[in-house]
Amino acid sequence: MITMKLLMFDTNDFWYKTFNKTVESAENCDKEESTVDSLVIFINVEKEDEVQKDKVVKKAVNNICWLAKKTDRRKVVLHSFGHLSESKSSILDSRPLITRWAGSPHGMVQLFLFS
């Protein structure tokens, strides 16, 4: 069973700024970015997903592509968000899944605003 959680938003404006590391192994990063007319996807990779990474990625991509087509969005921002479930994958397993798609910095507290 695929358990990765996705919380997906269709946004007009999205802004984020890195604030603080939450994981010691996270890269030091001072980053501030914004985008318009984007999908913002908060992702929680769960412990159970570690053994079926390819299936998990395929299902997530299919869901994101479905929403992008439905909303006519061409830009996607991915944000690792471990608060969607009590089950969390290890940082070593979840980081490659998140960063493989490129997104906001992994292992950082961020301030963000969107509408």
N, CA, C and O atoms as CSV, one atom per row, in Angstrom:
chain,resi,resn,atom,element,x,y,z
A,1,MET,N,N,0.832,-1.180,0.000
A,1,MET,CA,C,0.000,0.000,0.000
A,1,MET,C,C,0.879,1.247,0.000
A,1,MET,O,O,1.836,1.344,0.768
A,2,ILE,N,N,0.548,2.190,-0.862
A,2,ILE,CA,C,1.300,3.444,-0.954
A,2,ILE,C,C,0.726,4.419,0.060
A,2,ILE,O,O,-0.482,4.651,0.097
A,3,THR,N,N,1.599,4.986,0.879
A,3,THR,CA,C,1.123,5.819,1.972
A,3,THR,C,C,1.602,7.265,1.915
A,3,THR,O,O,1.157,8.074,2.730
A,4,MET,N,N,2.500,7.630,0.979
A,4,MET,CA,C,2.994,8.991,0.894
A,4,MET,C,C,1.811,9.967,0.911
A,4,MET,O,O,0.813,9.764,0.220
A,5,LYS,N,N,1.944,11.017,1.703
A,5,LYS,CA,C,0.893,12.024,1.797
A,5,LYS,C,C,1.263,13.240,0.960
A,5,LYS,O,O,2.402,13.707,0.989
A,6,LEU,N,N,0.287,13.743,0.217
A,6,LEU,CA,C,0.457,14.959,-0.573
A,6,LEU,C,C,-0.653,15.931,-0.173
A,6,LEU,O,O,-1.828,15.564,-0.149
A,7,LEU,N,N,-0.281,17.146,0.132
A,7,LEU,CA,C,-1.241,18.214,0.382
A,7,LEU,C,C,-0.995,19.227,-0.731
A,7,LEU,O,O,0.051,19.874,-0.770
A,8,MET,N,N,-1.968,19.362,-1.640
A,8,MET,CA,C,-1.736,20.101,-2.882
A,8,MET,C,C,-2.578,21.378,-2.917
A,8,MET,O,O,-3.771,21.364,-2.616
A,9,PHE,N,N,-1.919,22.489,-3.296
A,9,PHE,CA,C,-2.581,23.785,-3.402
A,9,PHE,C,C,-2.366,24.373,-4.789
A,9,PHE,O,O,-1.271,24.298,-5.347
A,10,ASP,N,N,-3.408,24.948,-5.330
A,10,ASP,CA,C,-3.334,25.731,-6.562
A,10,ASP,C,C,-3.194,27.182,-6.120
A,10,ASP,O,O,-4.138,27.748,-5.567
A,11,THR,N,N,-2.031,27.799,-6.353
A,11,THR,CA,C,-1.776,29.133,-5.818
A,11,THR,C,C,-1.613,30.174,-6.919
A,11,THR,O,O,-1.163,29.881,-8.026
A,12,ASN,N,N,-1.993,31.382,-6.576
A,12,ASN,CA,C,-1.726,32.534,-7.447
A,12,ASN,C,C,-0.333,33.080,-7.164
A,12,ASN,O,O,0.403,33.438,-8.083
A,13,ASP,N,N,0.022,33.140,-5.880
A,13,ASP,CA,C,1.328,33.627,-5.443
A,13,ASP,C,C,1.862,32.703,-4.365
A,13,ASP,O,O,1.111,32.251,-3.501
A,14,PHE,N,N,3.155,32.422,-4.412
A,14,PHE,CA,C,3.796,31.631,-3.371
A,14,PHE,C,C,5.178,32.206,-3.117
A,14,PHE,O,O,5.925,32.488,-4.054
A,15,TRP,N,N,5.519,32.379,-1.830
A,15,TRP,CA,C,6.817,32.912,-1.422
A,15,TRP,C,C,7.316,32.076,-0.250
A,15,TRP,O,O,6.537,31.681,0.618
A,16,TYR,N,N,8.620,31.808,-0.230
A,16,TYR,CA,C,9.203,31.167,0.947
A,16,TYR,C,C,10.601,31.693,1.203
A,16,TYR,O,O,11.285,32.165,0.295
A,17,LYS,N,N,11.007,31.602,2.453
A,17,LYS,CA,C,12.352,31.981,2.883
A,17,LYS,C,C,12.794,30.958,3.921
A,17,LYS,O,O,12.058,30.654,4.860
A,18,THR,N,N,14.003,30.430,3.743
A,18,THR,CA,C,14.527,29.487,4.729
A,18,THR,C,C,14.764,30.231,6.041
A,18,THR,O,O,15.092,31.418,6.056
A,19,PHE,N,N,14.592,29.509,7.126
A,19,PHE,CA,C,14.644,30.139,8.436
A,19,PHE,C,C,15.635,29.457,9.364
A,19,PHE,O,O,16.458,30.123,9.993
A,20,ASN,N,N,15.565,28.138,9.453
A,20,ASN,CA,C,16.382,27.418,10.423
A,20,ASN,C,C,16.469,25.944,10.022
A,20,ASN,O,O,15.522,25.394,9.460
A,21,LYS,N,N,17.612,25.306,10.313
A,21,LYS,CA,C,17.743,23.867,10.042
A,21,LYS,C,C,16.958,23.067,11.071
A,21,LYS,O,O,16.974,23.383,12.261
A,22,THR,N,N,16.272,22.029,10.603
A,22,THR,CA,C,15.577,21.111,11.508
A,22,THR,C,C,16.284,19.766,11.558
A,22,THR,O,O,16.024,18.947,12.440
A,23,VAL,N,N,17.165,19.550,10.620
A,23,VAL,CA,C,17.916,18.299,10.537
A,23,VAL,C,C,19.389,18.678,10.453
A,23,VAL,O,O,19.791,19.445,9.578
A,24,GLU,N,N,20.183,18.142,11.357
A,24,GLU,CA,C,21.604,18.505,11.423
A,24,GLU,C,C,22.328,18.299,10.092
A,24,GLU,O,O,23.206,19.083,9.731
A,25,SER,N,N,21.958,17.246,9.369
A,25,SER,CA,C,22.651,16.945,8.113
A,25,SER,C,C,22.178,17.803,6.933
A,25,SER,O,O,22.727,17.700,5.837
A,26,ALA,N,N,21.166,18.644,7.151
A,26,ALA,CA,C,20.682,19.509,6.064
A,26,ALA,C,C,21.761,20.521,5.694
A,26,ALA,O,O,22.528,20.974,6.543
A,27,GLU,N,N,21.802,20.862,4.420
A,27,GLU,CA,C,22.755,21.864,3.963
A,27,GLU,C,C,22.388,23.219,4.550
A,27,GLU,O,O,21.209,23.543,4.691
A,28,ASN,N,N,23.413,24.017,4.894
A,28,ASN,CA,C,23.141,25.388,5.289
A,28,ASN,C,C,22.640,26.129,4.064
A,28,ASN,O,O,23.250,26.064,2.997
A,29,CYS,N,N,21.543,26.823,4.217
A,29,CYS,CA,C,20.915,27.412,3.057
A,29,CYS,C,C,20.171,28.678,3.464
A,29,CYS,O,O,19.306,28.641,4.339
A,30,ASP,N,N,20.504,29.785,2.835
A,30,ASP,CA,C,19.775,31.031,3.025
A,30,ASP,C,C,19.139,31.338,1.679
A,30,ASP,O,O,19.792,31.846,0.767
A,31,LYS,N,N,17.877,31.026,1.572
A,31,LYS,CA,C,17.218,31.087,0.272
A,31,LYS,C,C,15.862,31.774,0.411
A,31,LYS,O,O,15.133,31.551,1.378
A,32,GLU,N,N,15.545,32.597,-0.553
A,32,GLU,CA,C,14.237,33.239,-0.613
A,32,GLU,C,C,13.794,33.223,-2.070
A,32,GLU,O,O,14.520,33.678,-2.954
A,33,GLU,N,N,12.602,32.698,-2.311
A,33,GLU,CA,C,12.100,32.605,-3.681
A,33,GLU,C,C,10.606,32.827,-3.702
A,33,GLU,O,O,9.919,32.649,-2.696
A,34,SER,N,N,10.112,33.220,-4.863
A,34,SER,CA,C,8.671,33.357,-5.042
A,34,SER,C,C,8.315,32.920,-6.455
A,34,SER,O,O,9.159,32.888,-7.350
A,35,THR,N,N,7.052,32.589,-6.626
A,35,THR,CA,C,6.553,32.188,-7.931
A,35,THR,C,C,5.071,32.527,-8.003
A,35,THR,O,O,4.410,32.688,-6.977
A,36,VAL,N,N,4.567,32.631,-9.197
A,36,VAL,CA,C,3.144,32.909,-9.398
A,36,VAL,C,C,2.520,31.772,-10.193
A,36,VAL,O,O,3.206,31.054,-10.922
A,37,ASP,N,N,1.220,31.621,-10.044
A,37,ASP,CA,C,0.448,30.636,-10.811
A,37,ASP,C,C,1.088,29.242,-10.773
A,37,ASP,O,O,1.442,28.676,-11.807
A,38,SER,N,N,1.225,28.716,-9.579
A,38,SER,CA,C,1.916,27.434,-9.382
A,38,SER,C,C,1.097,26.493,-8.520
A,38,SER,O,O,0.198,26.905,-7.787
A,39,LEU,N,N,1.434,25.220,-8.630
A,39,LEU,CA,C,0.955,24.243,-7.663
A,39,LEU,C,C,2.008,24.163,-6.568
A,39,LEU,O,O,3.204,24.092,-6.853
A,40,VAL,N,N,1.572,24.173,-5.334
A,40,VAL,CA,C,2.473,23.986,-4.197
A,40,VAL,C,C,2.070,22.675,-3.544
A,40,VAL,O,O,0.935,22.509,-3.098
A,41,ILE,N,N,3.017,21.747,-3.494
A,41,ILE,CA,C,2.752,20.400,-3.006
A,41,ILE,C,C,3.587,20.145,-1.759
A,41,ILE,O,O,4.817,20.149,-1.814
A,42,PHE,N,N,2.906,19.921,-0.629
A,42,PHE,CA,C,3.575,19.533,0.602
A,42,PHE,C,C,3.587,18.004,0.639
A,42,PHE,O,O,2.559,17.358,0.435
A,43,ILE,N,N,4.770,17.438,0.905
A,43,ILE,CA,C,4.968,15.991,0.791
A,43,ILE,C,C,5.470,15.410,2.106
A,43,ILE,O,O,6.362,15.966,2.745
A,44,ASN,N,N,4.884,14.283,2.500
A,44,ASN,CA,C,5.398,13.498,3.621
A,44,ASN,C,C,5.680,12.089,3.118
A,44,ASN,O,O,4.755,11.339,2.805
A,45,VAL,N,N,6.956,11.732,3.042
A,45,VAL,CA,C,7.339,10.365,2.681
A,45,VAL,C,C,7.294,9.556,3.970
A,45,VAL,O,O,7.940,9.913,4.955
A,46,GLU,N,N,6.529,8.461,3.962
A,46,GLU,CA,C,6.326,7.681,5.171
A,46,GLU,C,C,7.274,6.474,5.230
A,46,GLU,O,O,7.815,6.037,4.215
A,47,LYS,N,N,7.451,5.964,6.422
A,47,LYS,CA,C,8.354,4.829,6.656
A,47,LYS,C,C,8.019,3.651,5.733
A,47,LYS,O,O,8.917,2.992,5.210
A,48,GLU,N,N,6.733,3.394,5.541
A,48,GLU,CA,C,6.289,2.277,4.712
A,48,GLU,C,C,6.663,2.448,3.231
A,48,GLU,O,O,6.721,1.470,2.486
A,49,ASP,N,N,6.914,3.688,2.813
A,49,ASP,CA,C,7.231,3.978,1.414
A,49,ASP,C,C,8.672,3.611,1.035
A,49,ASP,O,O,8.999,3.521,-0.148
A,50,GLU,N,N,9.515,3.405,2.025
A,50,GLU,CA,C,10.931,3.166,1.763
A,50,GLU,C,C,11.176,1.925,0.906
A,50,GLU,O,O,12.139,1.886,0.139
A,51,VAL,N,N,10.322,0.919,1.027
A,51,VAL,CA,C,10.533,-0.337,0.302
A,51,VAL,C,C,9.913,-0.321,-1.097
A,51,VAL,O,O,10.100,-1.268,-1.861
A,52,GLN,N,N,9.193,0.718,-1.436
A,52,GLN,CA,C,8.529,0.771,-2.744
A,52,GLN,C,C,8.668,2.154,-3.382
A,52,GLN,O,O,7.694,2.732,-3.864
A,53,LYS,N,N,9.876,2.663,-3.373
A,53,LYS,CA,C,10.136,4.035,-3.822
A,53,LYS,C,C,9.625,4.311,-5.234
A,53,LYS,O,O,9.002,5.346,-5.469
A,54,ASP,N,N,9.873,3.416,-6.164
A,54,ASP,CA,C,9.454,3.656,-7.549
A,54,ASP,C,C,7.938,3.780,-7.680
A,54,ASP,O,O,7.444,4.654,-8.392
A,55,LYS,N,N,7.199,2.906,-6.992
A,55,LYS,CA,C,5.735,2.971,-7.017
A,55,LYS,C,C,5.237,4.271,-6.397
A,55,LYS,O,O,4.312,4.901,-6.910
A,56,VAL,N,N,5.859,4.665,-5.290
A,56,VAL,CA,C,5.462,5.882,-4.586
A,56,VAL,C,C,5.678,7.107,-5.474
A,56,VAL,O,O,4.801,7.963,-5.588
A,57,VAL,N,N,6.837,7.180,-6.093
A,57,VAL,CA,C,7.143,8.314,-6.965
A,57,VAL,C,C,6.170,8.340,-8.150
A,57,VAL,O,O,5.659,9.401,-8.506
A,58,LYS,N,N,5.918,7.195,-8.751
A,58,LYS,CA,C,5.014,7.138,-9.896
A,58,LYS,C,C,3.614,7.619,-9.525
A,58,LYS,O,O,3.010,8.397,-10.263
A,59,LYS,N,N,3.097,7.162,-8.391
A,59,LYS,CA,C,1.756,7.570,-7.966
A,59,LYS,C,C,1.720,9.064,-7.655
A,59,LYS,O,O,0.768,9.746,-8.034
A,60,ALA,N,N,2.731,9.580,-6.977
A,60,ALA,CA,C,2.776,11.011,-6.659
A,60,ALA,C,C,2.839,11.849,-7.934
A,60,ALA,O,O,2.126,12.845,-8.061
A,61,VAL,N,N,3.684,11.451,-8.867
A,61,VAL,CA,C,3.799,12.183,-10.136
A,61,VAL,C,C,2.467,12.148,-10.884
A,61,VAL,O,O,2.044,13.164,-11.436
A,62,ASN,N,N,1.808,11.003,-10.908
A,62,ASN,CA,C,0.506,10.909,-11.576
A,62,ASN,C,C,-0.516,11.850,-10.941
A,62,ASN,O,O,-1.264,12.526,-11.648
A,63,ASN,N,N,-0.548,11.896,-9.605
A,63,ASN,CA,C,-1.481,12.796,-8.921
A,63,ASN,C,C,-1.170,14.260,-9.193
A,63,ASN,O,O,-2.077,15.058,-9.429
A,64,ILE,N,N,0.108,14.613,-9.161
A,64,ILE,CA,C,0.507,15.998,-9.413
A,64,ILE,C,C,0.207,16.374,-10.863
A,64,ILE,O,O,-0.277,17.476,-11.124
A,65,CYS,N,N,0.484,15.487,-11.799
A,65,CYS,CA,C,0.190,15.757,-13.215
A,65,CYS,C,C,-1.311,15.913,-13.444
A,65,CYS,O,O,-1.735,16.762,-14.228
A,66,TRP,N,N,-2.116,15.097,-12.763
A,66,TRP,CA,C,-3.566,15.211,-12.882
A,66,TRP,C,C,-4.027,16.599,-12.448
A,66,TRP,O,O,-4.819,17.239,-13.139
A,67,LEU,N,N,-3.521,17.070,-11.281
A,67,LEU,CA,C,-3.924,18.388,-10.787
A,67,LEU,C,C,-3.399,19.499,-11.694
A,67,LEU,O,O,-4.099,20.481,-11.940
A,68,ALA,N,N,-2.180,19.351,-12.189
A,68,ALA,CA,C,-1.614,20.363,-13.095
A,68,ALA,C,C,-2.473,20.491,-14.353
A,68,ALA,O,O,-2.729,21.599,-14.823
A,69,LYS,N,N,-2.909,19.368,-14.888
A,69,LYS,CA,C,-3.750,19.392,-16.083
A,69,LYS,C,C,-5.116,20.013,-15.764
A,69,LYS,O,O,-5.631,20.820,-16.538
A,70,LYS,N,N,-5.688,19.636,-14.639
A,70,LYS,CA,C,-7.005,20.131,-14.236
A,70,LYS,C,C,-6.988,21.644,-14.005
A,70,LYS,O,O,-7.960,22.331,-14.321
A,71,THR,N,N,-5.889,22.163,-13.455
A,71,THR,CA,C,-5.794,23.588,-13.124
A,71,THR,C,C,-5.031,24.399,-14.169
A,71,THR,O,O,-4.926,25.621,-14.059
A,72,ASP,N,N,-4.504,23.721,-15.174
A,72,ASP,CA,C,-3.712,24.361,-16.231
A,72,ASP,C,C,-2.471,25.069,-15.677
A,72,ASP,O,O,-2.099,26.149,-16.137
A,73,ARG,N,N,-1.845,24.445,-14.688
A,73,ARG,CA,C,-0.606,24.989,-14.109
A,73,ARG,C,C,0.597,24.296,-14.739
A,73,ARG,O,O,0.559,23.101,-15.033
A,74,ARG,N,N,1.654,25.058,-14.938
A,74,ARG,CA,C,2.878,24.529,-15.541
A,74,ARG,C,C,4.052,24.506,-14.552
A,74,ARG,O,O,5.091,23.909,-14.833
A,75,LYS,N,N,3.882,25.156,-13.395
A,75,LYS,CA,C,4.951,25.205,-12.392
A,75,LYS,C,C,4.499,24.481,-11.129
A,75,LYS,O,O,3.346,24.578,-10.709
A,76,VAL,N,N,5.448,23.749,-10.534
A,76,VAL,CA,C,5.173,23.000,-9.314
A,76,VAL,C,C,6.302,23.271,-8.315
A,76,VAL,O,O,7.482,23.193,-8.656
A,77,VAL,N,N,5.921,23.588,-7.089
A,77,VAL,CA,C,6.872,23.736,-5.992
A,77,VAL,C,C,6.639,22.572,-5.046
A,77,VAL,O,O,5.515,22.356,-4.593
A,78,LEU,N,N,7.687,21.823,-4.742
A,78,LEU,CA,C,7.596,20.699,-3.814
A,78,LEU,C,C,8.219,21.099,-2.488
A,78,LEU,O,O,9.301,21.684,-2.447
A,79,HIS,N,N,7.534,20.782,-1.421
A,79,HIS,CA,C,8.013,21.147,-0.091
A,79,HIS,C,C,7.873,19.950,0.839
A,79,HIS,O,O,6.768,19.450,1.049
A,80,SER,N,N,8.985,19.492,1.396
A,80,SER,CA,C,8.954,18.396,2.360
A,80,SER,C,C,8.253,18.882,3.617
A,80,SER,O,O,8.602,19.926,4.167
A,81,PHE,N,N,7.259,18.117,4.071
A,81,PHE,CA,C,6.433,18.567,5.186
A,81,PHE,C,C,6.081,17.359,6.046
A,81,PHE,O,O,5.101,16.663,5.780
A,82,GLY,N,N,6.879,17.115,7.072
A,82,GLY,CA,C,6.729,15.925,7.885
A,82,GLY,C,C,5.553,15.940,8.840
A,82,GLY,O,O,5.379,14.995,9.610
A,83,HIS,N,N,4.737,16.992,8.812
A,83,HIS,CA,C,3.625,17.103,9.757
A,83,HIS,C,C,2.324,16.509,9.224
A,83,HIS,O,O,1.284,16.631,9.872
A,84,LEU,N,N,2.364,15.872,8.062
A,84,LEU,CA,C,1.152,15.317,7.479
A,84,LEU,C,C,0.814,13.936,8.044
A,84,LEU,O,O,-0.289,13.431,7.832
A,85,SER,N,N,1.751,13.330,8.755
A,85,SER,CA,C,1.526,11.991,9.297
A,85,SER,C,C,2.502,11.738,10.436
A,85,SER,O,O,3.555,12.369,10.517
A,86,GLU,N,N,2.148,10.822,11.302
A,86,GLU,CA,C,3.081,10.430,12.359
A,86,GLU,C,C,4.162,9.493,11.832
A,86,GLU,O,O,5.232,9.380,12.430
A,87,SER,N,N,3.885,8.822,10.714
A,87,SER,CA,C,4.864,7.924,10.104
A,87,SER,C,C,5.766,8.741,9.190
A,87,SER,O,O,5.299,9.371,8.242
A,88,LYS,N,N,7.058,8.724,9.484
A,88,LYS,CA,C,8.012,9.491,8.685
A,88,LYS,C,C,9.143,8.591,8.228
A,88,LYS,O,O,9.671,7.782,8.992
A,89,SER,N,N,9.501,8.749,6.971
A,89,SER,CA,C,10.660,8.049,6.444
A,89,SER,C,C,11.916,8.663,7.052
A,89,SER,O,O,11.898,9.808,7.504
A,90,SER,N,N,12.993,7.908,7.061
A,90,SER,CA,C,14.258,8.475,7.528
A,90,SER,C,C,14.709,9.552,6.545
A,90,SER,O,O,14.357,9.514,5.366
A,91,ILE,N,N,15.476,10.494,7.032
A,91,ILE,CA,C,15.986,11.577,6.190
A,91,ILE,C,C,16.800,11.013,5.024
A,91,ILE,O,O,16.783,11.574,3.929
A,92,LEU,N,N,17.511,9.910,5.256
A,92,LEU,CA,C,18.336,9.325,4.194
A,92,LEU,C,C,17.487,8.760,3.066
A,92,LEU,O,O,17.915,8.753,1.911
A,93,ASP,N,N,16.279,8.283,3.391
A,93,ASP,CA,C,15.398,7.734,2.369
A,93,ASP,C,C,14.501,8.784,1.730
A,93,ASP,O,O,14.210,8.699,0.537
A,94,SER,N,N,14.062,9.763,2.496
A,94,SER,CA,C,13.126,10.745,1.945
A,94,SER,C,C,13.823,11.843,1.154
A,94,SER,O,O,13.263,12.333,0.173
A,95,ARG,N,N,15.021,12.240,1.547
A,95,ARG,CA,C,15.707,13.333,0.847
A,95,ARG,C,C,15.869,13.049,-0.650
A,95,ARG,O,O,15.566,13.929,-1.456
A,96,PRO,N,N,16.332,11.863,-1.058
A,96,PRO,CA,C,16.471,11.617,-2.499
A,96,PRO,C,C,15.130,11.680,-3.248
A,96,PRO,O,O,15.085,12.122,-4.396
A,97,LEU,N,N,14.048,11.244,-2.608
A,97,LEU,CA,C,12.745,11.296,-3.268
A,97,LEU,C,C,12.286,12.733,-3.472
A,97,LEU,O,O,11.716,13.063,-4.512
A,98,ILE,N,N,12.529,13.581,-2.495
A,98,ILE,CA,C,12.100,14.978,-2.583
A,98,ILE,C,C,13.018,15.760,-3.524
A,98,ILE,O,O,12.541,16.447,-4.427
A,99,THR,N,N,14.331,15.657,-3.315
A,99,THR,CA,C,15.255,16.471,-4.099
A,99,THR,C,C,15.388,15.993,-5.536
A,99,THR,O,O,15.833,16.743,-6.404
A,100,ARG,N,N,15.008,14.765,-5.786
A,100,ARG,CA,C,15.064,14.237,-7.156
A,100,ARG,C,C,14.128,15.030,-8.066
A,100,ARG,O,O,14.358,15.129,-9.271
A,101,TRP,N,N,13.072,15.592,-7.481
A,101,TRP,CA,C,12.140,16.416,-8.259
A,101,TRP,C,C,12.502,17.885,-8.200
A,101,TRP,O,O,11.934,18.694,-8.933
A,102,ALA,N,N,13.431,18.237,-7.346
A,102,ALA,CA,C,13.808,19.626,-7.078
A,102,ALA,C,C,12.658,20.352,-6.417
A,102,ALA,O,O,11.513,20.264,-6.860
A,103,GLY,N,N,12.959,21.037,-5.402
A,103,GLY,CA,C,11.933,21.761,-4.672
A,103,GLY,C,C,12.572,22.672,-3.657
A,103,GLY,O,O,13.742,23.032,-3.787
A,104,SER,N,N,11.830,23.041,-2.668
A,104,SER,CA,C,12.379,23.889,-1.628
A,104,SER,C,C,13.358,23.061,-0.787
A,104,SER,O,O,13.275,21.833,-0.776
A,105,PRO,N,N,14.284,23.724,-0.083
A,105,PRO,CA,C,15.315,23.008,0.680
A,105,PRO,C,C,14.730,22.020,1.678
A,105,PRO,O,O,13.755,22.319,2.367
A,106,HIS,N,N,15.331,20.852,1.746
A,106,HIS,CA,C,14.887,19.758,2.614
A,106,HIS,C,C,15.588,19.880,3.949
A,106,HIS,O,O,16.792,20.131,3.996
A,107,GLY,N,N,14.850,19.705,5.040
A,107,GLY,CA,C,15.446,19.754,6.372
A,107,GLY,C,C,15.571,21.156,6.927
A,107,GLY,O,O,16.373,21.399,7.828
A,108,MET,N,N,14.787,22.082,6.398
A,108,MET,CA,C,14.829,23.475,6.842
A,108,MET,C,C,13.432,23.927,7.260
A,108,MET,O,O,12.437,23.572,6.627
A,109,VAL,N,N,13.370,24.716,8.336
A,109,VAL,CA,C,12.122,25.409,8.667
A,109,VAL,C,C,12.043,26.582,7.709
A,109,VAL,O,O,13.037,27.265,7.461
A,110,GLN,N,N,10.867,26.806,7.181
A,110,GLN,CA,C,10.704,27.896,6.223
A,110,GLN,C,C,9.487,28.725,6.573
A,110,GLN,O,O,8.479,28.215,7.062
A,111,LEU,N,N,9.604,29.989,6.315
A,111,LEU,CA,C,8.446,30.873,6.368
A,111,LEU,C,C,7.846,30.831,4.981
A,111,LEU,O,O,8.582,30.871,3.995
A,112,PHE,N,N,6.533,30.754,4.876
A,112,PHE,CA,C,5.933,30.782,3.548
A,112,PHE,C,C,4.583,31.461,3.584
A,112,PHE,O,O,3.871,31.436,4.587
A,113,LEU,N,N,4.257,32.063,2.468
A,113,LEU,CA,C,2.971,32.728,2.248
A,113,LEU,C,C,2.449,32.309,0.891
A,113,LEU,O,O,3.215,32.205,-0.067
A,114,PHE,N,N,1.164,32.070,0.802
A,114,PHE,CA,C,0.584,31.818,-0.508
A,114,PHE,C,C,-0.868,32.231,-0.531
A,114,PHE,O,O,-1.550,32.291,0.492
A,115,SER,N,N,-1.317,32.515,-1.752
A,115,SER,CA,C,-2.727,32.874,-1.961
A,115,SER,C,C,-3.235,32.233,-3.226
A,115,SER,O,O,-4.399,32.410,-3.583
